[in-house]
Amino acid sequence: MKKITIIGLGWLGLPLAQKLQNEGWQVAGSKRTAGDLPVECYPLDLNHFAITPDIERILATDAMVITLPPSTTSEEGYFSGIQKLASFAMAKGLKHLIFISSTSVLPMSEGNFAEDTEVDPNSLLAKVENWLLSQKLDCDILRLAGLVGKQRHPVFYLAGKSNLKAPNQPVNLVHLEDCVFAISLLLAKPNGQRIFHLCAEQHPTRKAYYGEMAKRFGLADLQFSDENQLLVRVVKADKICRELGFIYRYPNPYDFKLDI
């Protein structure tokens, strides 16, 4: 039985842990404040980073997935914390690491952005990505688009607001279930250093999509500005399909479910 450690047993990490358990992995992980979870879990806070005996034990693992977003701590604390976690695990024999990044590292400008798009090397996530990819182990960087699922959807933050910008900009979103299945696939097929995007294949406009979602959920109407400029910013995320045979379960954002 292979061992895996998930750093960040939250919105994404916990359902991932449960899927991997069902697949036969020996799963343990961490959370800022460990609670009553169906997975072996210990507290770990990058703001007050320390290798406790429990953390030391679970870092002696075959594979590790880091799901912690940068918002969990300061930039310096985040970067150094990821370095310490990875370095300690590698010293203990870590063979495969998956880092959950974000498509926010891509330029905020018009264009179609694939994995070979040049990003700002000075951005925090790019620095973390580059450092991890320079290490001597199988390492996958998985950049996720806007996240939806398990009672999480951007429309809940937009409903009732007025003068919303970029009505004609395409949405770039991905469902939780696709994230979990993609990580499981990467774990089954390690192969050097790789970067993959994950984003639903279809990209309706913000005005059309969020307007429809507000109606479906019985939320207040969204009021967009009369801005006519079309900013076509599309995240291309079919590399994982071509190279690893991944199939999106939710290629159309209109089909996203929130109870998964």
Secondary structure, DSSP 8 states (H G I E B T S, - for coil): --EEEEE--STTHHHHHHHHHHTT-EEEEEESS--S-SSEEEE--GGG----HHHHHHTS-SEEEE---GGGS-HHHHHHHHHHHHHHHHHTT--EEEEEEEGGGS-SSSEEE-TT----TTSHHHHHHHHHHTSSSEEEEEEE-EEEBTTB-THHHHTT--SBS-TTSB--EEEHHHHHHHHHHHHHS--SEEEEEE--S---BHHHHHHHHHHHTT-----B--------EEE---HHHHHH----S--SGGG--S--
